[in-house]
Amino acid sequence: MNKLLLWALLTILISFSINASAASLRCGRTLVKVNESTNALIKKCGKPVRKYSSKETINDHGHQKSFGVSNWVYERRGKKDMIVSIYSGTVVKIQVD
């Protein structure tokens, strides 16, 4: 299966995620949205306070597929942390911790 198809499947999984998701992350006066590059994320929000890896799993026509993602955690004063999931250099999910 090619990389583009895997990325598309992962994006679909994330679109239907039940987790508390956010459409964007505000960093100062700028917003980070899904499909932005990690370079844009760092430029807008700086480096995360921590990173960890996890697996996202989807059902592709009866076959389970797992993808490794990097989760970047951003702390926000007086609010819950935001977790930005990265796959192949692209923001694929933004969620409240």
Contacts in CASP RR format, 6 or more apart in sequence:
PFRMAT RR
TARGET T0000
AUTHOR 0000-0000-0000
METHOD contacts of the structure
MODEL  1
MNKLLLWALLTILISFSINASAASLRCGRTLVKVNESTNALIKKCGKPVR
KYSSKETINDHGHQKSFGVSNWVYERRGKKDMIVSIYSGTVVKIQVD
3 88 0 8 1.000
6 65 0 8 1.000
6 67 0 8 1.000
7 87 0 8 1.000
7 88 0 8 1.000
7 90 0 8 1.000
9 58 0 8 1.000
9 60 0 8 1.000
9 65 0 8 1.000
10 56 0 8 1.000
10 58 0 8 1.000
10 67 0 8 1.000
10 69 0 8 1.000
10 87 0 8 1.000
10 92 0 8 1.000
11 92 0 8 1.000
12 58 0 8 1.000
13 56 0 8 1.000
13 57 0 8 1.000
13 58 0 8 1.000
14 21 0 8 1.000
14 34 0 8 1.000
14 56 0 8 1.000
14 85 0 8 1.000
14 92 0 8 1.000
14 93 0 8 1.000
17 93 0 8 1.000
17 95 0 8 1.000
19 93 0 8 1.000
19 95 0 8 1.000
20 95 0 8 1.000
20 96 0 8 1.000
21 93 0 8 1.000
21 94 0 8 1.000
21 95 0 8 1.000
21 96 0 8 1.000
22 82 0 8 1.000
22 94 0 8 1.000
22 95 0 8 1.000
22 96 0 8 1.000
23 33 0 8 1.000
23 34 0 8 1.000
23 94 0 8 1.000
24 31 0 8 1.000
24 32 0 8 1.000
24 33 0 8 1.000
24 34 0 8 1.000
24 94 0 8 1.000
25 31 0 8 1.000
25 32 0 8 1.000
25 45 0 8 1.000
25 74 0 8 1.000
25 82 0 8 1.000
25 84 0 8 1.000
25 94 0 8 1.000
26 32 0 8 1.000
27 44 0 8 1.000
27 45 0 8 1.000
27 46 0 8 1.000
27 74 0 8 1.000
30 44 0 8 1.000
30 45 0 8 1.000
31 44 0 8 1.000
32 40 0 8 1.000
32 41 0 8 1.000
32 44 0 8 1.000
32 45 0 8 1.000
32 84 0 8 1.000
32 91 0 8 1.000
32 94 0 8 1.000
33 91 0 8 1.000
33 94 0 8 1.000
34 91 0 8 1.000
34 92 0 8 1.000
34 93 0 8 1.000
34 94 0 8 1.000
35 90 0 8 1.000
35 91 0 8 1.000
35 92 0 8 1.000
36 90 0 8 1.000
36 91 0 8 1.000
37 89 0 8 1.000
37 90 0 8 1.000
37 91 0 8 1.000
38 86 0 8 1.000
38 89 0 8 1.000
38 90 0 8 1.000
38 91 0 8 1.000
41 72 0 8 1.000
41 84 0 8 1.000
41 86 0 8 1.000
41 91 0 8 1.000
45 74 0 8 1.000
48 72 0 8 1.000
48 73 0 8 1.000
48 74 0 8 1.000
48 84 0 8 1.000
49 73 0 8 1.000
49 74 0 8 1.000
49 75 0 8 1.000
50 72 0 8 1.000
50 73 0 8 1.000
51 70 0 8 1.000
51 71 0 8 1.000
51 72 0 8 1.000
51 73 0 8 1.000
52 70 0 8 1.000
52 71 0 8 1.000
52 73 0 8 1.000
53 68 0 8 1.000
53 69 0 8 1.000
53 70 0 8 1.000
53 71 0 8 1.000
54 68 0 8 1.000
54 69 0 8 1.000
54 71 0 8 1.000
54 85 0 8 1.000
55 66 0 8 1.000
55 67 0 8 1.000
55 68 0 8 1.000
55 69 0 8 1.000
56 66 0 8 1.000
56 67 0 8 1.000
56 68 0 8 1.000
56 69 0 8 1.000
56 85 0 8 1.000
56 87 0 8 1.000
57 64 0 8 1.000
57 65 0 8 1.000
57 66 0 8 1.000
57 67 0 8 1.000
58 64 0 8 1.000
58 65 0 8 1.000
58 67 0 8 1.000
59 65 0 8 1.000
67 87 0 8 1.000
68 87 0 8 1.000
69 85 0 8 1.000
69 86 0 8 1.000
69 87 0 8 1.000
69 92 0 8 1.000
69 93 0 8 1.000
70 85 0 8 1.000
70 86 0 8 1.000
70 87 0 8 1.000
71 83 0 8 1.000
71 84 0 8 1.000
71 85 0 8 1.000
71 86 0 8 1.000
72 83 0 8 1.000
72 84 0 8 1.000
72 85 0 8 1.000
72 86 0 8 1.000
73 81 0 8 1.000
73 82 0 8 1.000
73 83 0 8 1.000
73 84 0 8 1.000
73 97 0 8 1.000
74 81 0 8 1.000
74 82 0 8 1.000
74 83 0 8 1.000
74 84 0 8 1.000
75 81 0 8 1.000
76 82 0 8 1.000
80 96 0 8 1.000
80 97 0 8 1.000
81 96 0 8 1.000
81 97 0 8 1.000
82 94 0 8 1.000
82 95 0 8 1.000
82 96 0 8 1.000
82 97 0 8 1.000
83 93 0 8 1.000
83 94 0 8 1.000
83 95 0 8 1.000
83 96 0 8 1.000
83 97 0 8 1.000
84 91 0 8 1.000
84 93 0 8 1.000
84 94 0 8 1.000
85 91 0 8 1.000
85 92 0 8 1.000
85 93 0 8 1.000
85 94 0 8 1.000
85 95 0 8 1.000
86 92 0 8 1.000
END
